[in-house]
């Protein structure tokens, strides 16, 4: 097997990974469009509702897929095999929260990220096996991809005024922010609290960053909250500022990743 073929295999999404992307997009789209099943007068209309759900789903598939692709691309740079894992208990809880709150609190637990350092692709690296700094770089790859998706869909909304683009932008912001919450760790604590066997889950973006640096975690979370707030709520004159933030974050990350 050639080196190029080895690297190309790391980019591929397996069937279970694609299913994880679709499931997260479905749950988030369902929550965001839960109260969009009527016309402007508030009358129920299944056609409008299904159209909104489908369009939001398609946009969020792109958002989530780009986020996970960001992980895989960063993993290739570092010589890691990256696997996307669905956090099933969190997805079930997300659906329950959305239904119970009647769409006022759209909620989803993003996918988890399993990393496996490939010594055969890490020749010349300072460390041959997994280490927290490189895991943080891979976690940040998803965040940077989310930033670009937020900017893309907020731009489409700004120039077209189509409401569904704003909904997708909100979904992209929520997906990025919720990725910082270590739901997989909370699940383990609940299991231990009630003396049940705790299943082992791969970490999410938040834990990968926390294991490396709490300062990087706080900075990254603060940045995505600030950037997402500008993308969703800022008037158009400030829109250029969100572009500057996106470009800066992408440039800084690319320098860090290739250093």
Number of C-alpha atoms within 10 A of each C-alpha: 5 7 10 8 9 13 18 11 12 17 19 14 18 11 9 13 18 18 15 23 26 19 20 24 27 21 21 31 27 24 26 25 23 19 14 21 19 14 13 8 6 10 9 14 12 13 12 14 17 15 15 21 22 16 17 25 25 15 21 27 22 16 29 27 21 21 27 27 20 21 30 27 20 26 28 21 16 21 24 27 21 24 24 24 21 23 21 14 12 18 21 13 14 21 20 13 18 21 17 11 13 13 17 14 15 22 27 27 28 30 29 25 25 16 20 14 21 17 15 10 18 16 11 8 11 7 12 15 14 16 12 15 14 24 27 22 24 29 29 25 27 25 29 25 23 28 28 20 24 29 25 17 23 27 19 17 20 18 10 10 12 11 13 20 22 22 23 29 29 21 27 29 23 20 25 27 22 19 22 23 17 19 21 22 17 11 17 16 14 12 14 12 10 9 9 11 9 15 9 10 16 19 21 26 30 24 26 24 26 17 15 17 15 13 11 15 21 14 12 20 20 13 17 22 16 13 21 25 14 21 30 20 13 14 10 13 7 12 18 12 15 21 19 11 18 22 16 12 18 18 13 10 17 15 10 10 17 9 6
